[in-house]
């Protein structure tokens, strides 16, 4: 237990070091690299796998092993918190419902496409080149790109629960795709914005402007511009608001572990094959629905919940990068590179096709670039790219994109676990067929929805 406290202190130091380095070195500001990624990279240099090979100084090997387990643990409260405070009410006026649903379904299709593409590369190596990869290889593209560094821990957790010894390798590859997706997504996004602006495709931005320095630095020095962390739904005389929200999240996580252990003990069909985070998400949905039925939703603030989720994510990111299995990653360097390059191309042209087809004269580029941002990196990447195109958020894109993404946040993890299960229990061709069928199905739904509303 004491070692865990030491590790937490060490990771906190890496995060602070990342913040300081980002404020001092311009290249990190220009590339919009988060402090957690910088701190994680420093942690990787100090790990036994790097520093330990060249110098006698490095962190203890036992620390490194425990740090590698953190992402898969921290992802549980992150995913469990998603349904808490979520409001999916859609107003059916002036096509608002249509725009939100189509946005969500396009993000669905991107999820299916990235999963299908990853497993296509697995199948290519396995059946064409006769160089079989491990059975779950391929899910890391979507886990890293659309999921991000925090979600990379999910794939490690799922494979751990399946007793597959390559869980650490898969988690490391997912962290690698997440890093390239985050940095590359921002760079590609800014390039696409400048190109679209010159071609007259942007609806609001008329000339490529300099990006505000605050966005590059990652903070506001002007206190009046700093956002609030959220409402204080509880009085400190009873319980701290932050502690109250964390108590809900961790109680659901604890209950999920308890139920999962009972389910596995008695080998209950179907349920025993579910992962811990799947149980956590389902139970949180029930808890949130109960809170609403009791008319107690006033005690939950989604901004506070999001800050807690972001807190866990920061530590998941720094620990995931600091514990990257470099040797294993270099072993799969070529298929990883192929997956990342094709992932960028397929994701952008897929999003562009659907947005320009179904959002014609309705901010097609702004919608496309925000969706591309979140499909390459994380939700905030999409907001960052949208803010460059629409500085005041005067278009309806942000609202549609936020609700559409909420739908994907619920469905995406389920698709990852389903694809992994199909590939492990059968072969990599099965998730290709499964996700390909879903692409066709949701393409048809979008086409039908567009015709019905129009």
N, C-alpha and C positions, 0 to 999 in steps of 0.2 A: 504493500500500500504506500509505503514511504517512497519507493522507487517511482510509482505513478506520479506522486507529487513533484518529485525532481524532474520527471519528464515534462510535466505540464509547465514547470518553470522554464525549462530549456526551450520548449516550443514557443512560449510567450516571448522569450528573449529573441528568438529567430524572427518572430512577427515584428517586433519593435525595430530590429535591425533592418528588416525589409522596408519599413516605413522610412527610416532615416536614409537608407541608400537611395530609395526612389526620389526623395526630396532633393538629393544632392547630385544625382547623375541623370542628365537630360535624356539619354537614350531610352531609359526605362519609362520616362514620362511620355516621350513621343510614341512609344509602342503600347502605352496604356497597360503595362504589366502590373498586376496587383502586388501589393507588399507580401502577401502570403506566398506567392510564387517565388519571389526573390528570396524570402526567408527560407523557403523549402529548398531552394537551390544551394544556399549556403549550408543548410543542414546536410544535404547530400554530400557536399565537399568534406564535411566533418565526419562523415560516416565511416565505419570500418572498411566498407567496400571501396572507398576512394582514398581518404586520408590514411586509413590504417594500412594500406598497401605501400605507401611511400614514406610515411613518418610513423614514429612510435606513438604520436598523439592522435587520438580520435575518441569519440564517445564510446562507452562500453558496448560490447556486442549485445548484451542483454537488453540495453536501451533500444538498440536498433530493431531488435525482434519485436519488442513491445510497441514501438512506434509504428511498425508496419501493420499491427493489428488495429490501431486506432481508427483509420478511415472506415473500416467495416463496422465498427461499433458506433461511431458518431453519425453514420448515415441513417441509423435506425430512428433517433429522435428527429432528424432532419425530414425524413419522409413521413414519419408519423404525424408531424405538425402540419403537413400540407392541408388536410381538410379542415383544421381548426380555424374558425372565423371566416371560412370561405362562403362567398355569396355568389351563386351562379344564376341569379334571377336575370332574365334577359327580356328587355322591353321590345315588344313587337311593333315598333313604329318607324316609318320611313326606312324600312329595310335594315334596321339596326340588328335584329335577330339574324337576318341573312348574313350580314357582314361578319358578325361574331362567330356564327357557326362555320361559315366557309373558312374563316381564319383558323379556327380550331382544327377543322378537317384537313386543311393544307398542312398544318404542323403534324397531324396524324400521319399523313402520306409521307412526309419527310422522315418521320421515325421509322416507318415501314421500309422506306427506300434505303436508309442507312444500314438497317439491320440486314436487308436482303443483299446489299452490296458487300458488306463485310463477310457474309457467309458465301457469297459468290467467289471471293478471293480464296477463302478456305477450300471450296470445292475445286477451284482451278489448280491449286497446289496439290490437293489430294488426288484428284482423278486425271488431270491432264499432265502435270509435271511429275506425278508419282512421288511427291515429297510431302507426305501427310503432316499437317499441323495438329496441335491438340484440338480435341473435338469442339470446344467452346469458342475457338478463335473466330472472330468476326463481330461478336456483340460489342467489342471494345470501341468500335467506330461510333455507334450511337450513344453508348454509355459515356464516352469521353466528349464527343462533339455536343450533342444536345443535353446531355446530363451534366457534364462538367466534372471538375476534380472531386467534389464531394461525392457524387454518384459513383465514381470509380470504386469507392469502397463497397458499394452495393454488389458489384460483380464478384469482388473478392469474398464477400459474405455468403453469397449464393453458392459459389463453388466450394467454399469451406464446408457448408452444410451438406453438400453432396459428397464430402470426403474425397475431393479431387486434389491431388498434391500440387497441381499447377495454379492454384488460386492466386498465389503471390505474383506469379508471372503475368497472369491475366489482369490483375489489379494494376501492376506496373505499366502494362501496355495501355490500359485505359487512361492512366494518368498521363502517359506520353501523348496520346491522341487528344486529351483534354488540353494539354499545354499548347500543342500546335494549333488546335481549334480556337483557343482563346486569343492567342497572339496573331495567328494568321487571319482569323475572322475579323479582327479590328483593322489590320492592314489592308486586307482585301476589301472590307467594307468601305473604308475611306477612299480607296482607289475607285471603287464602283460609284461612290457618291460624286467624286470629282468628274468622272467620265459622264455620268448621267446629267450632271449640271451643265456641262459643256454642250451636251446633245439636246438640252431642253426637256429632259424627261422628269425633272423634279418639279413639283407643283408649287412649292413655297420658296425654296432656295434658288436664287437666280444667279448668284456668283459664288464660286467656292471661297468661303471665308475661313479665316484662321479659327481654329478650334479654341474655345476659351481655355485660358491657362489653368483655371481651377480644375477642369476635367482632366487635364494632363497630370497635375500635381496630386489630385485625389483628395483635396480638402478646400474649404472656404476659410479665409482669414477674417472675412466680414461676418460678424456674429449674426447680423440680421438676415443673412442668406442661409444660415445653417438650419436644417430641418429638425423638427422635434422627433424624439424617439417613439412617441405615442402617448395615448391617454393614460392617466393613472386611474385605472378602473377600481382599485382598492385603496383604502386608507392605510397608512403605515401603522396606525394604532392596532390594526387587525393583522395585516400581512402585506408585505411589499408586493407591488404589482408584478414586477419581474419574477419574483419567487413564486407567485401564484400561477403565472402562465407556465413556468418551468415545471411546477408541481403537476399540472394537468398533463403535460407532455411526457414526463418521466413516469407518472402513474400509468398512463396508457402503455408505455413501453414495458413496464414491469408486468402489467396484466397480460400483455401479448406474449412475453416469455413464459409466463405461468401456463397460459392456455396451450401454447405450442408444445411445451414439455408434456402436458397431459395428453394432447393429441398424438404425439409421437410415441408415448408410452403404450397407448392402447392401439396404435397402428390404424387410426381412423383413415379410411380411403380418401383420397384427394386432399383433404385438409392436412394430412401429415407430410404432403409433398410441398406445401406452401412455405415460403421463407418468412422469417421473423418480421421483416418490414411490411410484408403483405398483410399479416395479421394486425400489425400496428396501425396501418392505414385504415383497414376495415373497422377496427375497434374505435379509432378516432372519429370516423364518420358517424358511428352510432352514438358516441359521446356528444359530439357537436349537435347532432339532431335532437338528442335528449335535452341539451342545454337550451336549444331554441324552443322546444315544446314547452319547457318550463318557464319560458320568457326571461331567461337569464343571460341572453346574448350580450347584454350591456356590460357584463363583467369580463368579456374577452375583446381585446383590441388586436386587430390583424397586424398593425404596425409593430406592436410589442412582440407578437408571435414571430413576425418576420425577422426582427432583430435577434431573437434567440436562435432561430434557424440559421441566420447568417453567422452568428458567433460559432456555432458548431461547425459550420462549413469552413470558416477560416482555419480552424484547428485541423479539420479533416484535410484541407488542401496542403498546409505546411507539413503535416505528418506524412501524407501520401508521397509528396515529392522528395522529402528527406529520406524516405525509405525505398526509393526506386531500386528494383533489382537490375542494375545496369547490364550485368553479364547476360541475363535472360533476354533483355530487350535487344541487345546487339545480335543475339542469335536469330531473332525474328525481324531484323532491321529492314530487309527488302520487302516482305509482305506488309509490314507496318507502313513503310513509305508509300507503297502502292495504294494501300487502303486510305491513307490520308489525302493523297493527291486526287484520287478519284472521288473521294468523299467531298472535297471542296467543290469540284466541278459539278458532280451530280446534284448536290444539295442546292447550289445557286441556280442552276438552269431549271431544276424542278420547281423551285419557288417562283422564279421569274415567269415561267410558263403559266402557272395557275393564277398568279396575281395579275398579269397583263391580260389574261383571258377573262377572268371573272370580276376584276376590279377596274375595268376600263373606264377612264374619266373619273375615277374615284380613288385618287392617290395610289396608283398601282406601284410606283417605285418606292414610296415611303413604306407601304405595307411590306413589300418584298424585302427591303433592306432591314427592317426591324425583325422580320421572321428569320432572315438569314443570320442576323446577329445572334439570336438565341439558339439557332440550329447549329452554328459553328462553336459558340462559346456558352454563355449563360444568359439568363433573362435580362440582366443588367447590361450585357453587351448590346442586345437589341435596342434597349432604351437609349444607350449612349449613341448609337448610330442614328436612331430616329431623332434624337435631340439636335444632331448636327444638321439634319434636313429640315427639321421643324422645331426651332429653338424654343418657341413659346408653347409647344404642344397645342396649337390652334386647330389642328385637324382632328377628326374622330379616330385616327389610327391607334393612338395609345390605349384608349378604352377598349376598342375591339381586340387589339393585340393582347392586352392583359387578361381579358376574360377567355379569349381563345387559348392562351397559354395555360390557363388554369385547367382547362379540359385536358390538355396534353399532359400536364403534370400528374394527373390522376391515372391516365391510361398508359403513358410511356413506360413506367417501371414494370407494369404487367406484361407488356410486349417483350421487354428484355428477358424477363424470367421465362416466358413461354418459349422464346427462340432458343435460349440456352438449354432448356429441358428437351426440346425437339432435337437439337444437335447432339446432345450428350446421349440421349436414349436411342436415337436412330442414326442420322448422319446429317452433314451440313446442307444437304439438298432440301430437307424437310422445312427448315425455317425460310428458305428462299421461296418455296411454293406457298407457304403460309402467309408471308408478308407480301408476296406478289399478288395473292388473291385479295388481301386487304387493300392494297393500292387500287386495284380495279373496282372493288366494292365502294370505297369512299370517293373515288373519282366519279362514279355513277351517282352517288348521293349528292355531291356538289353540283353536278350537271342538272339533276332533277330539282334540287333546291333553288338553283338559279332560275330555272324555267318557271317554277311555281310562283316565286316572288315577283319575277319580271312580268 
